[in-house]
Amino acid sequence: MKKLSIFLSALAIMGLAACNDDKTPVLNVPDSFTLNTPPTAEQYYELTPGGTIALTCSQPDYGFVATASYSVEISLDKETTYAIASNEPNLASFTINDEDVATGLCVLRGIENPDDWTDPGYQPLYIRAIAQLNNDGLGLVKSNWIELQHVKGYFAIPSPGYIYLVGSCSEWNMTETETLKQWRLYESDKAIGSKIYSGVFNVPAGQALFRFYTELDGDWDTFSYGPCNNHGGDAVSSDGAYNIACAFTDGLFEDGIKATKDNFNFATWAGGEMTIVVDMSDENNMTVTITEGAHEVVVSNYAYMVGNNGGWATPEGDAYDDWKLVDEGATGVYTGTFDMPADFGGDGDVLYCRFYSALAGWTDAQWAADTNDPTATVDGGNVVVDPGISYPTVVGQACFKMPGAAGHNITVTLDANNNAVTFTIND
């Protein structure tokens, strides 16, 4: 009996030790958690592009202390939902953007383009919070629904902008008729916001007299654009504008445009299709290109390599025009081949650079080096790169640092779809 008692005691001690050693927390996923109704829920919310909505929620009880990531879903009927990211995803007190809510309202209503938009006024909006422990959905739990009783949205779906061709071939009209809708020039759907508009139009003989309008507001003098130069135009027309004589050279016509009521006048046009591209991306250098016949218009986007390759010039204006990477056809992949300087001044043979989608001063670059990449070699807050290897990019200020780049011909490939950049030495 004594031996048996000792044996049982030993087992008990071993069992206690095993329990004490096992400190792995057990995940408990609750059925729900609480999203608090804001005290302003009965007030009128008019969504604006820069506005936010503030929300607070309880923290889900997972059975142990855990940092959850929060987002929300919105709905008009508590059935069909639209997901929205939080601006402070790891806090239980956070904001969401009005613009995201407005986009969600359009999606929930099945609105895809401006012509579908109708203003329903103020309407109820339902919101619930979503919590999870990682991006794979571990610990995912949804809160109760709350109601904001009066929410007014706006058209927020990113869509190509457009301008109008107004003239003898379309209609001399300052209201958007069904006819004038057929005479729109659109941005490429891959270059929304580029302010480069194009269209192919069948222009009858003797009716190639027109100008462009960015808006139809009922005022003939506002938002009107025509020829930059007087090509020996005829007398002043009845509305106080010149009809500027224009002609094709080898099937091509190119000119600047400016704010004016003057018209392009192709008096000898024999009729048929013409392809028109209006580039208003630089308000100081707006242009029009008109080509005889129907042609596919390929829009190119640009990224800028900014750094000691350009002498650390401030990224603005045309400072880095010689260091542009081109994405022909708006594919999301930018490439450029450059002859590097013989040396980079005080940096010796080492290239330092990051990449900007637009030159607006020393802001965060859209494609900077990722110093948190576990595979990166970080030196002085910059990522050291080797030729032929793809490196991740992030929004920020860190540079890519390439020793031995001076004096070489280098191709840079920036994949904006996957946020990665590769440097290749060609010589």
N, C-alpha and C positions, 0 to 999 in steps of 0.2 A: 504493500500500500504506500509506503514511504517513497519508494522509487517511482511509482506511478504519479504520485503527487508532484514530485520534482519535475517529472517529464511534462506534465500538464502546465505547470508554472512556466517552464521554459517556452512552451508553445505560446502561452499567453503573452510573454514578454516579446517573443518574435513578432507576434501579430501586432502588438502595440508599436513596435519599431517600424514595421512595414507601413502602418497607417501614418505615423509621424513623418516618414520619409516621403510619402506620396503627397506632394503639395501642388500637383497640377490642378488648376481650377477647372471645374465642370461647367460648361456653357449651358446656360438656361435661356432659351429664347422666349420672351414674354409674348402674350397674345397681342398686346398693343401698348402704346404709351400715349401721353397727352400732349396735343398741340393746343396751346391756349388761344382762346378767341381774343383778338385785340380789342381794346376799349373803343376803337374807332370803327368797329365792324359795321355799324349802322350808318356811318357817314358816306359821302360820295367820293369815290376814288376816280380821278381822271388820269389815266396812265399817260406818262410822258417818256420820251427816249432816255432822259437822264435820271428818272426817278427810281425809288426803291420802296419795297414794302417790308416792314419790320415784323418778325415773328419770334415767338419763344415757345419752347417745348420742354417737357420733362426728359430726363435721361432714362432710357430703357433699363430695366433691372435684369442684367445678364447673369446675376448671381455672384459677380465679382466686379471690381472697379475696372472699367474698360472705356476707351475713348472711341466713341462712335462717329461715323461720318454721316452728315445730314443732308438731305435734299427734299424736294417737295414734288407732289403731283397736283395739278389743277384739273378741274372738270366743270362742265356746265350741267351735268346730270348725275354725277357720282358713279357713272358707268364707264364712259370713255374718258381716258385720262391723257395728260401731257406732262412729261417730266421736265423739271427745272432745277438747275444746280443752285446751291447756296453760295453766297459770296464769302461766307465764313464756315466752311463745311465741317469743321471739327468743334464748333460751338453750338450749344443748345439755344443760344440767342443769336439770331442771324438775320440777314436781309436777302431778298431776291429782287432781281431787276425788273422794273416795269416793262422794259423792252421785251424781256423773255416772256412775261405774262401776256403781253399784246400779241407776240408771235404765237403763243400757245392758243389764244382765243381764235386767231385766224385758222390755225390748223384744225381745231375742234369744230369750227364752222365749215370746214371744207373749202376755205378761200385760198387760192394759189397765186393769183395775180391781181393787179389793181383793178382790172375790169370786173372782177368778181365781187369787189368790196361794196358792201352797203353798211351804213352805220346803224346798229341796233339800239344805240343809246346806252343807258345804264342797265345792267343786268346782274343777277346774282352770280357769284363766283365761289366755287367750293375748293378748299385747299386741305390737303393732308400732308403730314411729314413722313419721310422715309428715313429709317436709320439702318446702318449696317456696319460691320466691323472691318470689311475689306471690299475691294472691287469685285470679288467673285461672289458676293452676296452672303457671306458668312454673317449670321446673326441678323438677317434682314427682318425688319418688323415695321408695320405701318401704324400710324396714329389714327385717331378719330378725325372725322371731317369737321372743318369749321366753315362758316359762311360769311363772306363779305357781301353785303346785301346790294350795293350799288357800285358797279365797276364799269367804266367806259373805256373801251379799247380804241385802237387805231390800226391801220394797215401796216404791218411790221414784217411781212415776208420779204426777205431779200429777193429782188427781182430786177431784171435789166431796166435801166432808165431809157427814156426815149425823147426825141424831139420831133417836130413836124415839118414837112415840106409843104409850104403854102404858096399857091400860085395858079397860073392858068391851067396847068395840067391836073391839079387836084381841086381845090376850091379856094376862092378868096373869102375865107370865113374865119371868124374869131371864136366860134363855138365848135366843140368837138363833135362833129357829125359822124355818121357811120362812114361816109366817104373819106373824111380826113383821117380816120383811124387806119385806113389802108395806106396812108402816106406817112407813116411813122418811120423814123430811123432809130434802131435799137442798139443798145450796148450788147456785146456778146454775153451769153449767160455764164461764160467762164471768166468774164472781166467786168462784173458788176461794180459800178462805182468808178470805172475808168474814164467816163465822159468821152468815150470814142463811140460814135454812133454810125451805123451803116444800114443800107437798104438797097434792094434792086427794084427798079420801077420801070414800067412800060410807059414811056412818055410819048404822046402823039406828036406828029409833025406840026410845027408851028406853035406848039404850046409849051416849049421849054423855057418858061419865064417864071422864076420862083425865088423865094428866100426861105430862111429857116426860123422857126419859133420854138423856144424852149418851153413856153407855156402859152395857152390860149385863154387870156383873161378878159377878152373883150376890148382891149386897148391895142390898136395897131402899132403904137409907138414903143411898146414895152416888150422885152424879151425877143426882139427881132434882130436877126443876123444876116448879113449879106456880104458882097465882095469888099475886100480890103482896098483894092486898087481900081481906079477908073481906067478901063481899057478903051478909051475913046468912046464913051457911052453917048447915047442920044440925048435929046432935050429932056428937061425936067418933066416927069409924068404928072398926071392930074392929082396924085396924092402927095406930091412934094418929094418924090424919090426918083433916082435915076435908074434907068434900065441899062445895065452895063453890058456892052457887047463882049461876048465870050465865044471861044472856038476851041476845038480839039486839035492837038498836035500829035499825030500818030496814035490817035484813039485815046489820048489822055489830056485832061485839063486839071491843073493844080493852081491854087490861089490861097491867099490868106482870107480870113473872114473877121468881121468886127461887128459891133452893135450898130446897125444901120437899117434903114428901110429900102436901101438900094437893092435891086434885083439882079440875079444872074440871068442873062438873056442870050440863049443859043438860037439866034434867029434862023440859022441854016440847018437846024436839026431836022433830019429826014424822018424821024420817028423810030421807035424801037426801045429796047431795054438799055438802061444805063445803071451802073453801079456807083453809088455815092457814099463816101466816107467823110464824116465831119468829126474832126479831132478838136475837142474843147478842153482837153486835159490840162493845158497850160493857157491860162486866161490872157497871158501876154503874147502868145504865139499860136493862135487858133488857125486851123487850116481846113480846107476842103479839097478832096481828090475825087474827080469824076472820071469814070472809065466807060468807054463804049462797050455795050454788051453786058451779059450777066457773069459775074465772077464771085468766087468764094472769097470772103474777107477773113484773113487770118490776123487775129489780134495778138500782139506780143506784150508780155508783161516784163518788168525789170526788177532786179534786186541789185543792191550796190555794195561792193566790197570796200569797207571803210577801215582805215588804219594807217600804218606807216607807209603802205604802198602809195598812198596819196599825200604823204608828208603830214599826216594827222591834221589835214585841213578840216575845218568845221563842216559837218555833213549838211550842206544846204545849197540851194541853187544848182549850178552846174559843176560844183567842185569835184564830183566823182563820175562825171559823164564818161571818162575814159576807163572806168572800172565797173562797168555795168555787166551783169549777167543777164542773159536773155532767155525768156521762156516763150518760145514761138508757138502760138496756138493755145496758150493758157493751159498747159498740161500740168503745171505745178512743179516742173523740173527746170531749173535755171542753169545755164552753162555759160562760161566765159573763158577765153584763153588770153593770157596776158604775158608780156615781157616784163619781168621784175627789174627794178633798178639795180645797178651794179652794187650798191650798198644802201642800207636804210639809215644812214646818218649815225646817230648815237646808238642805234640798235644793231649795228654791224650787219651781219648777213641774215639776221632773224626777222621773218615776216610776222607782224602782229595784225590781226584783222578780225572783224565781225561783219554781219550782213544786215542791211536795212531794206525794208520794202519801200520806204520813202525817206527823203532827206529833210528832216525837220529839226536839226540841231542835235545836241548830245543827249538824246533820250535813250531809253532802253532799246537795244537792237532786237528786231524780230527773231533773228537767228544768231545767238551768241553761243559761246562755248559752255558746255555743261560741266561745271566743276564738281558736281555731285555724282557724276558717272563713276561707278566703282572700278571700271577698267581704265579710267583716265589717269595720265601722269600730269599732276597739277604743279605748276611752277610759278610762284609769284601771283597767284590768283588767276592764272591763265592755263589753258590746256595745251600741252605739247602734242603736236601731230606728226605722224609719219606719212609719206606719200602712199597713195593707193588704199588707205584704210578709211572706212566710213565712220564719222564721229557724230554723236547726237548733238542737237542744238536746243537751246531754250531761250526764252525772252530774258534779256539781261545785258550786262556790261562786259562780261569776261571775254577775252580774245582767244582766238586760235593762234598758237605760237609755233611757227615752222622754222626751225634752224636750217641754215644752208640754202635758203630760198633765193637769196640775192643773185642776180645775173642769169636766172633760169627762165625758160618759157614754161608756164604753169597753166594747166587747165583746172578750173574749179567747177564742181558739179554740186549744186544745192538742190536737194530733194525736199521741197516744202510739203509734200504729201506725207512724208515720214519724218520730217524735221531732222535731216542728216546732211552732212557735207563731206565731200571727198576732194583732196588735193592730189593732182597728178603732175609729175615733172616729165616734160616731153623731150627735153634735150639731154 
